[in-house]
Amino acid sequence: MFLCTMGKKSDYKDVFLKQLGDRIKSLRKAKGYSNYEQFAFTHGIARAQYGRYENGADMRISSLLKIIQAFDMNVEEFFSEGFDEGVTNILK
């Protein structure tokens, strides 16, 4: 299981944030935005901060919810792909 293979709690956080950034980036590209700055601008998200999120920076839950809303998704849909089993099990 994913959680058992992780060493420290900080390792888990780093892996989760990386997966979160990858998910955000893949959804942006699927929406047809090749440039993260244009996506952020269009949806009223600070461009520099959005770029950091795609690179795995930590974020507030309110920022994540704003991004999920920009993708016209709910939280369950957002977390349905791109995360290890350990992450999705936590959400259930």
N, C-alpha and C positions, 0 to 999 in steps of 0.2 A: 504494500500500500504506500502511496505517496508520502503521507505524513510520517510514517515510520522510517523512511529512508533519509529524511532530512536530519541534519545535525542540530544546529542551533535554531532558535525561533527566528533569528534575523535571516537565516538562510531561506526559511519558508517565506518570509516577507519579501525578500529579494526576488525569489522565483515567482511569487504571485504578482508582484508589480511588473515584472518582465512580461508575463503572460497577459496581464491587463493592457499594457502598452501595445503588445502585438495584436491583441484583439481589436483595440481602438483603431490601430493603423489599417488592419485588414478590412474593417467595416468602412472606413473612410474611402479606401480605394474601391471597394465594391459599390459605393455610392457614386463613383465616377470622378472623385477628386484626386488627381495625381499630386496635388500640392497641399500639404497640411495647413499652410497659412491661409489659403483661400477658403478651405472648409471652416476653419476657426472664425475667420472674418464674417463669413456668410451666416454663421450661427451665433454670433455675439460672444465668442469665447476669446479670451486674451490669447493672441497668436503664439507668443513666446512660451507661455505656460502650457498651452495645448501641445506644442512641440516637445516639451519636457515630459508630459504625460505619455506621449507615444514612445518615449525613450525609457519609460519605467520609473518616472519620478512619483513619489508619494503624492496623494491628493486627498482633499476632503470629500466626504460622501456627497455633499451638495454639488461639487464639481463633477463627480462621476454621474450623478443623476441628470445633470444638465447635458452632458455628453450623450448619455443613453437616450434622452429625449430628442436630441438632434438627429439621432439615427432612426427615429420613429419606432422605438422598441420599448418593451418593458424590461424590468430587471431580469426576469426569468429568461426571456429571449436572449438578452445580452450574454448571460453566463451559460447558455446552453452549448456553446462551442468554444474551443480554444483554451480550455483550462484542464489541468490534470484532475483525475478522479477525486483526489483529496480535497480540492477546492470546491468542486460541485457537491460533494457530500456534505460539506460544512453548510452549504446553502439550503439543504433539504431539511 
